[in-house]
């Protein structure tokens, strides 16, 4: 289980893009919360220059971890369903 974030949102110029900033805040808060509040083991790969982040859990997620990821998804889906729908795509994949 995990998630990947790729590419810039393209809402505004780099450094002024509120959609990228909101997504980044949600994603990094989720990763930091999982690290601080759970015992779940994960890998994290990032590349700031290409706006890439890959988060993968090593094992079945704990209830706390699952709740944190659901919270992330709620925030992202609210953006996708709202006025920023042209700038965010959530894609579910079974691997």
N, CA, C and O atoms as CSV, one atom per row, in Angstrom:
chain,resi,resn,atom,element,x,y,z
A,1,UNK,N,N,0.849,-1.165,0.000
A,1,UNK,CA,C,0.000,0.000,0.000
A,1,UNK,C,C,0.893,1.224,0.000
A,1,UNK,O,O,1.969,1.231,0.598
A,2,UNK,N,N,0.437,2.238,-0.666
A,2,UNK,CA,C,1.197,3.471,-0.700
A,2,UNK,C,C,0.587,4.458,-1.663
A,2,UNK,O,O,-0.543,4.289,-2.123
A,3,UNK,N,N,1.348,5.489,-1.961
A,3,UNK,CA,C,0.884,6.493,-2.915
A,3,UNK,C,C,2.083,7.155,-3.567
A,3,UNK,O,O,3.195,7.148,-3.040
A,4,UNK,N,N,1.814,7.730,-4.741
A,4,UNK,CA,C,2.821,8.459,-5.491
A,4,UNK,C,C,2.234,9.790,-5.912
A,4,UNK,O,O,1.080,9.866,-6.334
A,5,UNK,N,N,3.022,10.826,-5.796
A,5,UNK,CA,C,2.649,12.154,-6.300
A,5,UNK,C,C,3.639,12.496,-7.400
A,5,UNK,O,O,4.850,12.345,-7.239
A,6,UNK,N,N,3.101,12.960,-8.517
A,6,UNK,CA,C,3.951,13.265,-9.666
A,6,UNK,C,C,3.550,14.590,-10.288
A,6,UNK,O,O,2.366,14.921,-10.358
A,7,UNK,N,N,4.527,15.335,-10.733
A,7,UNK,CA,C,4.378,16.542,-11.530
A,7,UNK,C,C,3.808,17.710,-10.732
A,7,UNK,O,O,3.226,17.539,-9.660
A,8,UNK,N,N,3.992,18.874,-11.282
A,8,UNK,CA,C,3.439,20.091,-10.694
A,8,UNK,C,C,1.989,20.250,-11.136
A,8,UNK,O,O,1.601,19.753,-12.193
A,9,UNK,N,N,1.203,20.931,-10.341
A,9,UNK,CA,C,-0.224,21.087,-10.640
A,9,UNK,C,C,-0.456,21.978,-11.856
A,9,UNK,O,O,-1.394,21.743,-12.618
A,10,UNK,N,N,0.377,22.992,-12.050
A,10,UNK,CA,C,0.201,23.878,-13.191
A,10,UNK,C,C,-0.862,24.934,-12.975
A,10,UNK,O,O,-1.326,25.539,-13.942
A,11,UNK,N,N,-1.260,25.172,-11.745
A,11,UNK,CA,C,-2.266,26.193,-11.439
A,11,UNK,C,C,-1.695,27.599,-11.597
A,11,UNK,O,O,-2.378,28.509,-12.067
A,12,UNK,N,N,-0.435,27.763,-11.200
A,12,UNK,CA,C,0.244,29.062,-11.279
A,12,UNK,C,C,1.737,28.800,-11.426
A,12,UNK,O,O,2.179,27.651,-11.432
A,13,UNK,N,N,2.502,29.867,-11.545
A,13,UNK,CA,C,3.950,29.742,-11.650
A,13,UNK,C,C,4.524,29.080,-10.404
A,13,UNK,O,O,3.962,29.184,-9.313
A,14,UNK,N,N,5.652,28.398,-10.584
A,14,UNK,CA,C,6.323,27.749,-9.461
A,14,UNK,C,C,6.603,28.781,-8.373
A,14,UNK,O,O,7.075,29.881,-8.660
A,15,UNK,N,N,6.318,28.431,-7.152
A,15,UNK,CA,C,6.482,29.336,-6.030
A,15,UNK,C,C,5.231,30.118,-5.700
A,15,UNK,O,O,5.137,30.720,-4.630
A,16,UNK,N,N,4.266,30.117,-6.608
A,16,UNK,CA,C,3.002,30.821,-6.394
A,16,UNK,C,C,1.802,29.891,-6.568
A,16,UNK,O,O,0.657,30.342,-6.539
A,17,UNK,N,N,2.058,28.615,-6.747
A,17,UNK,CA,C,1.005,27.646,-7.056
A,17,UNK,C,C,0.357,27.135,-5.765
A,17,UNK,O,O,0.925,26.298,-5.064
A,18,UNK,N,N,-0.835,27.647,-5.464
A,18,UNK,CA,C,-1.513,27.269,-4.216
A,18,UNK,C,C,-1.996,25.822,-4.240
A,18,UNK,O,O,-2.142,25.207,-3.183
A,19,UNK,N,N,-2.245,25.276,-5.412
A,19,UNK,CA,C,-2.669,23.874,-5.500
A,19,UNK,C,C,-1.492,22.970,-5.138
A,19,UNK,O,O,-1.652,22.035,-4.353
A,20,UNK,N,N,-0.323,23.235,-5.697
A,20,UNK,CA,C,0.878,22.456,-5.339
A,20,UNK,C,C,1.172,22.587,-3.846
A,20,UNK,O,O,1.512,21.606,-3.184
A,21,UNK,N,N,1.042,23.791,-3.329
A,21,UNK,CA,C,1.324,24.010,-1.908
A,21,UNK,C,C,0.356,23.227,-1.027
A,21,UNK,O,O,0.769,22.639,-0.027
A,22,UNK,N,N,-0.914,23.214,-1.383
A,22,UNK,CA,C,-1.914,22.490,-0.593
A,22,UNK,C,C,-1.669,20.983,-0.645
A,22,UNK,O,O,-1.728,20.302,0.379
A,23,UNK,N,N,-1.397,20.472,-1.833
A,23,UNK,CA,C,-1.124,19.038,-1.984
A,23,UNK,C,C,0.132,18.666,-1.198
A,23,UNK,O,O,0.146,17.661,-0.487
A,24,UNK,N,N,1.176,19.468,-1.322
A,24,UNK,CA,C,2.418,19.204,-0.595
A,24,UNK,C,C,2.182,19.199,0.912
A,24,UNK,O,O,2.702,18.332,1.614
A,25,UNK,N,N,1.411,20.148,1.412
A,25,UNK,CA,C,1.132,20.204,2.846
A,25,UNK,C,C,0.388,18.960,3.306
A,25,UNK,O,O,0.726,18.382,4.338
A,26,UNK,N,N,-0.620,18.545,2.551
A,26,UNK,CA,C,-1.374,17.345,2.913
A,26,UNK,C,C,-0.486,16.105,2.896
A,26,UNK,O,O,-0.518,15.300,3.827
A,27,UNK,N,N,0.294,15.955,1.852
A,27,UNK,CA,C,1.122,14.760,1.681
A,27,UNK,C,C,2.221,14.699,2.742
A,27,UNK,O,O,2.399,13.670,3.393
A,28,UNK,N,N,2.950,15.788,2.916
A,28,UNK,CA,C,4.054,15.761,3.885
A,28,UNK,C,C,3.539,15.644,5.315
A,28,UNK,O,O,4.179,14.996,6.143
A,29,UNK,N,N,2.409,16.250,5.620
A,29,UNK,CA,C,1.830,16.085,6.953
A,29,UNK,C,C,1.443,14.626,7.189
A,29,UNK,O,O,1.634,14.104,8.287
A,30,UNK,N,N,0.906,13.971,6.174
A,30,UNK,CA,C,0.534,12.561,6.308
A,30,UNK,C,C,1.766,11.699,6.552
A,30,UNK,O,O,1.770,10.867,7.460
A,31,UNK,N,N,2.799,11.887,5.759
A,31,UNK,CA,C,4.030,11.098,5.931
A,31,UNK,C,C,4.633,11.358,7.312
A,31,UNK,O,O,5.011,10.415,8.008
A,32,UNK,N,N,4.724,12.622,7.711
A,32,UNK,CA,C,5.284,12.955,9.020
A,32,UNK,C,C,4.439,12.386,10.153
A,32,UNK,O,O,4.986,11.938,11.161
A,33,UNK,N,N,3.120,12.397,10.005
A,33,UNK,CA,C,2.227,11.856,11.028
A,33,UNK,C,C,2.368,10.343,11.149
A,33,UNK,O,O,2.381,9.803,12.255
A,34,UNK,N,N,2.474,9.666,10.015
A,34,UNK,CA,C,2.666,8.210,10.049
A,34,UNK,C,C,3.984,7.890,10.749
A,34,UNK,O,O,4.052,6.961,11.555
A,35,UNK,N,N,5.022,8.651,10.445
A,35,UNK,CA,C,6.312,8.412,11.088
A,35,UNK,C,C,6.254,8.705,12.594
A,35,UNK,O,O,6.836,7.963,13.385
A,36,UNK,N,N,5.565,9.766,12.994
A,36,UNK,CA,C,5.547,10.177,14.402
A,36,UNK,C,C,4.575,9.383,15.261
A,36,UNK,O,O,4.844,9.137,16.436
A,37,UNK,N,N,3.450,8.981,14.685
A,37,UNK,CA,C,2.371,8.433,15.500
A,37,UNK,C,C,2.096,6.949,15.311
A,37,UNK,O,O,1.217,6.394,15.970
A,38,UNK,N,N,2.842,6.296,14.416
A,38,UNK,CA,C,2.618,4.872,14.205
A,38,UNK,C,C,3.961,4.142,14.243
A,38,UNK,O,O,5.025,4.760,14.253
A,39,UNK,N,N,3.882,2.840,14.262
A,39,UNK,CA,C,5.085,2.004,14.197
A,39,UNK,C,C,5.284,1.451,12.781
A,39,UNK,O,O,6.168,0.625,12.554
A,40,UNK,N,N,4.464,1.905,11.834
A,40,UNK,CA,C,4.534,1.397,10.464
A,40,UNK,C,C,5.882,1.734,9.827
A,40,UNK,O,O,6.422,2.826,10.007
A,41,UNK,N,N,6.404,0.769,9.081
A,41,UNK,CA,C,7.677,0.937,8.386
A,41,UNK,C,C,7.366,1.227,6.920
A,41,UNK,O,O,6.529,0.569,6.303
A,42,UNK,N,N,8.063,2.230,6.377
A,42,UNK,CA,C,7.794,2.623,4.990
A,42,UNK,C,C,9.075,3.083,4.323
A,42,UNK,O,O,10.076,3.361,4.983
A,43,UNK,N,N,9.025,3.156,2.997
A,43,UNK,CA,C,10.099,3.761,2.221
A,43,UNK,C,C,9.552,5.038,1.605
A,43,UNK,O,O,8.368,5.133,1.279
A,44,UNK,N,N,10.421,6.002,1.454
A,44,UNK,CA,C,10.036,7.284,0.886
A,44,UNK,C,C,11.106,7.709,-0.105
A,44,UNK,O,O,12.272,7.866,0.256
A,45,UNK,N,N,10.706,7.892,-1.346
A,45,UNK,CA,C,11.611,8.388,-2.380
A,45,UNK,C,C,11.077,9.721,-2.870
A,45,UNK,O,O,9.888,9.851,-3.161
A,46,UNK,N,N,11.956,10.711,-2.961
A,46,UNK,CA,C,11.530,12.029,-3.417
A,46,UNK,C,C,12.525,12.601,-4.413
A,46,UNK,O,O,13.711,12.272,-4.397
A,47,UNK,N,N,12.016,13.458,-5.272
A,47,UNK,CA,C,12.837,14.240,-6.190
A,47,UNK,C,C,12.145,15.589,-6.339
A,47,UNK,O,O,11.185,15.720,-7.098
A,48,UNK,N,N,12.631,16.588,-5.616
A,48,UNK,CA,C,11.992,17.904,-5.595
A,48,UNK,C,C,11.983,18.563,-6.972
A,48,UNK,O,O,11.030,19.263,-7.313
A,49,UNK,N,N,13.024,18.348,-7.761
A,49,UNK,CA,C,13.106,19.017,-9.062
A,49,UNK,C,C,11.998,18.576,-10.018
A,49,UNK,O,O,11.565,19.355,-10.866
A,50,UNK,N,N,11.540,17.333,-9.885
A,50,UNK,CA,C,10.471,16.853,-10.767
A,50,UNK,C,C,9.145,16.704,-10.028
A,50,UNK,O,O,8.189,16.153,-10.574
A,51,UNK,N,N,9.082,17.193,-8.788
A,51,UNK,CA,C,7.862,17.120,-7.966
A,51,UNK,C,C,7.384,15.674,-7.852
A,51,UNK,O,O,6.214,15.376,-8.096
A,52,UNK,N,N,8.296,14.784,-7.481
A,52,UNK,CA,C,7.986,13.360,-7.369
A,52,UNK,C,C,8.141,12.916,-5.926
A,52,UNK,O,O,9.113,13.264,-5.255
A,53,UNK,N,N,7.164,12.139,-5.454
A,53,UNK,CA,C,7.234,11.524,-4.129
A,53,UNK,C,C,6.565,10.165,-4.212
A,53,UNK,O,O,5.453,10.037,-4.726
A,54,UNK,N,N,7.258,9.142,-3.698
A,54,UNK,CA,C,6.707,7.795,-3.649
A,54,UNK,C,C,6.795,7.297,-2.213
A,54,UNK,O,O,7.876,7.254,-1.626
A,55,UNK,N,N,5.647,6.922,-1.653
A,55,UNK,CA,C,5.538,6.423,-0.284
A,55,UNK,C,C,5.011,5.003,-0.363
A,55,UNK,O,O,3.951,4.762,-0.940
A,56,UNK,N,N,5.754,4.049,0.220
A,56,UNK,CA,C,5.345,2.647,0.196
A,56,UNK,C,C,5.496,2.044,1.583
A,56,UNK,O,O,6.553,2.142,2.206
A,57,UNK,N,N,4.424,1.418,2.057
A,57,UNK,CA,C,4.468,0.721,3.333
A,57,UNK,C,C,5.112,-0.644,3.141
A,57,UNK,O,O,4.915,-1.290,2.112
A,58,UNK,N,N,5.871,-1.078,4.117
A,58,UNK,CA,C,6.556,-2.358,4.052
A,58,UNK,C,C,5.622,-3.526,4.383
A,58,UNK,O,O,5.820,-4.638,3.892
A,59,UNK,N,N,4.608,-3.275,5.212
A,59,UNK,CA,C,3.707,-4.326,5.670
A,59,UNK,C,C,2.267,-3.831,5.623
A,59,UNK,O,O,1.997,-2.720,5.167
A,60,UNK,N,N,1.359,-4.652,6.092
A,60,UNK,CA,C,-0.037,-4.247,6.198
A,60,UNK,C,C,-0.127,-3.045,7.136
A,60,UNK,O,O,0.444,-3.079,8.226
A,61,UNK,N,N,-0.828,-1.988,6.738
A,61,UNK,CA,C,-0.864,-0.788,7.576
A,61,UNK,C,C,-1.662,-0.991,8.861
A,61,UNK,O,O,-2.636,-1.743,8.900
A,62,UNK,N,N,-1.226,-0.307,9.900
A,62,UNK,CA,C,-1.957,-0.297,11.159
A,62,UNK,C,C,-3.252,0.498,10.985
A,62,UNK,O,O,-3.437,1.186,9.980
A,63,UNK,N,N,-4.143,0.398,11.971
A,63,UNK,CA,C,-5.387,1.173,11.921
A,63,UNK,C,C,-5.095,2.667,11.899
A,63,UNK,O,O,-5.759,3.417,11.183
A,64,UNK,N,N,-4.109,3.106,12.675
A,64,UNK,CA,C,-3.762,4.528,12.716
A,64,UNK,C,C,-3.242,5.000,11.361
A,64,UNK,O,O,-3.607,6.073,10.881
A,65,UNK,N,N,-2.395,4.191,10.760
A,65,UNK,CA,C,-1.849,4.538,9.448
A,65,UNK,C,C,-2.955,4.599,8.400
A,65,UNK,O,O,-2.989,5.510,7.573
A,66,UNK,N,N,-3.845,3.634,8.443
A,66,UNK,CA,C,-4.970,3.613,7.496
A,66,UNK,C,C,-5.816,4.866,7.648
A,66,UNK,O,O,-6.230,5.455,6.650
A,67,UNK,N,N,-6.076,5.279,8.876
A,67,UNK,CA,C,-6.861,6.492,9.121
A,67,UNK,C,C,-6.147,7.725,8.575
A,67,UNK,O,O,-6.781,8.592,7.973
A,68,UNK,N,N,-4.852,7.807,8.778
A,68,UNK,CA,C,-4.100,8.955,8.262
A,68,UNK,C,C,-4.118,8.996,6.737
A,68,UNK,O,O,-4.244,10.070,6.150
A,69,UNK,N,N,-3.996,7.853,6.099
A,69,UNK,CA,C,-4.042,7.825,4.628
A,69,UNK,C,C,-5.445,8.158,4.134
A,69,UNK,O,O,-5.593,8.836,3.118
A,70,UNK,N,N,-6.471,7.696,4.831
A,70,UNK,CA,C,-7.843,8.055,4.461
A,70,UNK,C,C,-8.062,9.555,4.600
A,70,UNK,O,O,-8.765,10.159,3.790
A,71,UNK,N,N,-7.467,10.155,5.618
A,71,UNK,CA,C,-7.571,11.595,5.808
A,71,UNK,C,C,-6.900,12.344,4.660
A,71,UNK,O,O,-7.437,13.333,4.162
A,72,UNK,N,N,-5.727,11.873,4.241
A,72,UNK,CA,C,-5.050,12.446,3.074
A,72,UNK,C,C,-5.946,12.357,1.857
A,72,UNK,O,O,-6.119,13.336,1.131
A,73,UNK,N,N,-6.510,11.199,1.636
A,73,UNK,CA,C,-7.370,10.987,0.479
A,73,UNK,C,C,-8.588,11.904,0.519
A,73,UNK,O,O,-8.986,12.444,-0.513
A,74,UNK,N,N,-9.178,12.087,1.686
A,74,UNK,CA,C,-10.313,12.997,1.826
A,74,UNK,C,C,-9.938,14.409,1.403
A,74,UNK,O,O,-10.680,15.059,0.667
A,75,UNK,N,N,-8.790,14.881,1.864
A,75,UNK,CA,C,-8.344,16.220,1.487
A,75,UNK,C,C,-8.092,16.356,0.005
A,75,UNK,O,O,-8.492,17.345,-0.610
A,76,UNK,N,N,-7.425,15.361,-0.579
A,76,UNK,CA,C,-7.135,15.409,-2.017
A,76,UNK,C,C,-8.409,15.300,-2.852
A,76,UNK,O,O,-8.555,15.994,-3.859
A,77,UNK,N,N,-9.332,14.429,-2.435
A,77,UNK,CA,C,-10.586,14.285,-3.182
A,77,UNK,C,C,-11.434,15.547,-3.087
A,77,UNK,O,O,-12.141,15.884,-4.037
A,78,UNK,N,N,-11.378,16.238,-1.977
A,78,UNK,CA,C,-12.105,17.504,-1.849
A,78,UNK,C,C,-11.576,18.521,-2.848
A,78,UNK,O,O,-12.345,19.285,-3.431
A,79,UNK,N,N,-10.270,18.529,-3.045
A,79,UNK,CA,C,-9.680,19.430,-4.044
A,79,UNK,C,C,-10.066,19.003,-5.450
A,79,UNK,O,O,-10.395,19.836,-6.294
A,80,UNK,N,N,-10.024,17.692,-5.696
A,80,UNK,CA,C,-10.344,17.175,-7.029
A,80,UNK,C,C,-11.810,17.413,-7.373
A,80,UNK,O,O,-12.139,17.695,-8.526
A,81,UNK,N,N,-12.687,17.302,-6.390
A,81,UNK,CA,C,-14.118,17.492,-6.622
A,81,UNK,C,C,-14.523,18.956,-6.645
A,81,UNK,O,O,-15.629,19.281,-7.078
A,82,UNK,N,N,-13.657,19.838,-6.189
A,82,UNK,CA,C,-13.981,21.258,-6.078
A,82,UNK,C,C,-13.453,22.063,-7.239
A,82,UNK,O,O,-13.365,21.588,-8.371
A,83,UNK,N,N,-13.107,23.290,-6.930
A,83,UNK,CA,C,-12.715,24.240,-7.962
A,83,UNK,C,C,-11.346,23.958,-8.577
A,83,UNK,O,O,-10.965,24.608,-9.551
A,84,UNK,N,N,-10.597,22.997,-8.021
A,84,UNK,CA,C,-9.268,22.693,-8.551
A,84,UNK,C,C,-9.250,21.393,-9.350
A,84,UNK,O,O,-8.194,20.788,-9.534
A,85,UNK,N,N,-10.406,20.969,-9.818
A,85,UNK,CA,C,-10.531,19.685,-10.515
A,85,UNK,C,C,-9.684,19.601,-11.784
A,85,UNK,O,O,-9.318,18.506,-12.209
A,86,UNK,N,N,-9.375,20.731,-12.385
A,86,UNK,CA,C,-8.556,20.715,-13.599
A,86,UNK,C,C,-7.074,20.530,-13.302
A,86,UNK,O,O,-6.271,20.361,-14.220
A,87,UNK,N,N,-6.706,20.563,-12.017
A,87,UNK,CA,C,-5.291,20.573,-11.656
A,87,UNK,C,C,-4.859,19.393,-10.792
A,87,UNK,O,O,-3.703,19.322,-10.375
A,88,UNK,N,N,-5.779,18.465,-10.520
A,88,UNK,CA,C,-5.440,17.301,-9.705
A,88,UNK,C,C,-6.207,16.088,-10.221
A,88,UNK,O,O,-7.408,16.163,-10.481
A,89,UNK,N,N,-5.514,14.998,-10.362
A,89,UNK,CA,C,-6.115,13.726,-10.764
A,89,UNK,C,C,-5.699,12.655,-9.759
A,89,UNK,O,O,-4.512,12.428,-9.528
A,90,UNK,N,N,-6.680,12.012,-9.176
A,90,UNK,CA,C,-6.406,10.902,-8.278
A,90,UNK,C,C,-6.674,9.624,-9.050
A,90,UNK,O,O,-7.770,9.418,-9.572
A,91,UNK,N,N,-5.675,8.775,-9.117
A,91,UNK,CA,C,-5.779,7.529,-9.865
A,91,UNK,C,C,-5.512,6.377,-8.896
A,91,UNK,O,O,-4.475,6.348,-8.234
A,92,UNK,N,N,-6.438,5.438,-8.814
A,92,UNK,CA,C,-6.261,4.265,-7.962
A,92,UNK,C,C,-5.744,3.124,-8.803
A,92,UNK,O,O,-6.255,2.863,-9.892
A,93,UNK,N,N,-4.715,2.433,-8.294
A,93,UNK,CA,C,-4.164,1.275,-8.979
A,93,UNK,C,C,-4.000,0.139,-8.002
A,93,UNK,O,O,-3.574,0.342,-6.865
A,94,UNK,N,N,-4.332,-1.045,-8.437
A,94,UNK,CA,C,-4.080,-2.223,-7.636
A,94,UNK,C,C,-2.794,-2.844,-8.150
A,94,UNK,O,O,-2.671,-3.136,-9.339
A,95,UNK,N,N,-1.849,-3.043,-7.266
A,95,UNK,CA,C,-0.541,-3.585,-7.685
A,95,UNK,C,C,-0.251,-4.869,-6.937
A,95,UNK,O,O,0.797,-5.481,-7.144
